[in-house]
Structure formats: C-alpha cells, structure tokens
Amino acid sequence: MSYKKMAVIGDKDSVMLWRALGVETVFADEPGQVDRAINRLAREGTAVIYITEQCAQMVPETIRRYLTEPFPCIIPIPNKDGSRGYGVESIRKNVEKAVGADILL
C-alpha cells in the first residue's frame, strides 16, 4: 500500500483552515464518527492523521490499536479552544518509552 496523504479530524471550526490548505478534513464531534473516520482514513492509506485532542480523547481504544502499526501516524493537536495537554502527554509517554526516562520534565 502506498502512504502519501494526510488528513485532519475534528470539529468544523477547528479544522476548516486545514481544508483551505488542501488537507483532507473530516468533521466529527461524536465518538462513532471519529472512530469511523480514523478507520476509513487508515484503510485508504493515509500516512498522517492529525486529530483534535478532544476527538482523540473520545476514542482511546481506536488510537491505541494503531500505535503498533507503522501507519497511520495519529497526532493529537489542540482545537480552536486551545490545548488540554493530551497531545503533550502522549509525546512525553512516547519519549519516555523510547529513551527509558522522562527527559521532558
């Protein structure tokens, strides 16, 4: 499978600018919508999926399933209201796992 594109999932107000930049956008604000969007994008060969922190927190099991796969890379981003710290916490855990210590204190 060829992985070439990226997409963003989130509420309409938070992801509309991405559409203007030519990125595929998926508007979702319910767990079922977010889950279906992630799975569809993964099947279509999306290499990178940006997802608002709020949406990511709705479907932790779905995101966890793709953590062991090389693609898609699912990256939490803040929504229009700002960060909840979920994305930074995710990065901190991955760095600690890779390095063996929390170096982002």
C-alpha positions as CSV (number, residue, x, y, z in Angstrom):
1,M,0.0,0.0,0.0
2,S,1.2,3.5,-0.8
3,Y,1.1,6.0,2.0
4,K,1.0,9.5,0.7
5,K,-1.6,11.8,2.2
6,M,-2.5,13.4,5.4
7,A,-5.8,14.3,7.0
8,V,-7.3,16.1,10.0
9,I,-10.2,15.1,12.1
10,G,-12.1,17.4,14.5
11,D,-14.9,19.9,14.9
12,K,-15.7,22.1,12.0
13,D,-14.4,25.3,13.5
14,S,-11.1,23.7,14.4
15,V,-10.3,22.0,11.1
16,M,-11.7,24.4,8.5
17,L,-8.4,26.2,8.0
18,W,-6.7,22.8,7.1
19,R,-9.2,22.4,4.3
20,A,-8.2,25.8,2.9
21,L,-4.6,24.5,2.8
22,G,-5.6,21.5,0.8
23,V,-5.6,18.9,3.5
24,E,-8.4,16.4,3.7
25,T,-10.7,17.3,6.6
26,V,-13.2,15.2,8.4
27,F,-15.7,16.9,10.6
28,A,-16.6,14.8,13.7
29,D,-17.9,15.5,17.1
30,E,-19.2,12.1,18.3
31,P,-17.1,9.0,19.2
32,G,-18.7,6.9,16.5
33,Q,-17.9,9.5,13.8
34,V,-14.3,9.8,15.0
35,D,-13.9,6.0,15.1
36,R,-15.3,5.5,11.6
37,A,-13.1,8.4,10.3
38,I,-9.9,7.0,11.7
39,N,-10.6,3.5,10.3
40,R,-11.6,4.8,6.9
41,L,-8.5,7.0,6.6
42,A,-6.3,4.2,7.6
43,R,-7.8,1.8,5.0
44,E,-7.4,4.5,2.4
45,G,-3.6,4.7,3.1
46,T,-3.4,8.0,5.0
47,A,0.1,8.3,6.3
48,V,-0.6,11.1,8.9
49,I,-3.8,11.8,10.7
50,Y,-4.0,14.9,12.8
51,I,-6.8,14.8,15.3
52,T,-8.0,17.3,17.8
53,E,-7.3,16.4,21.4
54,Q,-11.0,16.4,22.2
55,C,-11.7,13.9,19.4
56,A,-8.7,11.8,20.4
57,Q,-9.9,11.5,24.0
58,M,-13.2,10.1,22.7
59,V,-11.6,7.1,21.1
60,P,-8.6,6.0,23.0
61,E,-9.0,2.3,22.1
62,T,-9.1,3.1,18.4
63,I,-5.9,5.2,18.6
64,R,-4.2,2.5,20.8
65,R,-4.9,-0.1,18.1
66,Y,-2.9,1.9,15.6
67,L,0.1,2.6,17.9
68,T,1.7,-0.7,17.0
69,E,1.3,-0.1,13.2
70,P,3.8,1.8,11.2
71,F,0.9,3.8,9.6
72,P,-1.1,5.9,10.1
73,C,0.7,8.1,12.5
74,I,-2.0,9.7,14.6
75,I,-1.0,13.1,16.1
76,P,-3.2,14.9,18.6
77,I,-3.5,18.7,18.1
78,P,-5.2,21.4,20.0
79,N,-8.7,22.6,18.8
80,K,-9.8,26.1,18.5
81,D,-10.2,26.4,22.2
82,G,-6.6,25.5,23.0
83,S,-4.7,22.5,24.3
84,R,-5.9,20.2,27.1
85,G,-2.4,18.8,27.5
86,Y,-3.4,15.4,25.9
87,G,-1.0,15.8,22.9
88,V,2.0,16.8,25.1
89,E,1.3,13.9,27.5
90,S,1.2,11.5,24.5
91,I,4.5,12.8,23.3
92,R,6.0,12.6,26.8
93,K,5.0,8.9,27.1
94,N,6.4,8.0,23.7
95,V,9.7,9.8,24.5
96,E,9.9,8.0,27.9
97,K,9.2,4.7,26.2
98,A,12.0,5.3,23.6
99,V,14.6,6.7,25.9
100,G,13.8,4.9,29.1
101,A,13.4,8.1,31.2
102,D,11.2,11.2,31.3
103,I,13.5,13.8,29.8
104,L,10.8,16.3,29.1
105,L,10.3,17.4,32.8
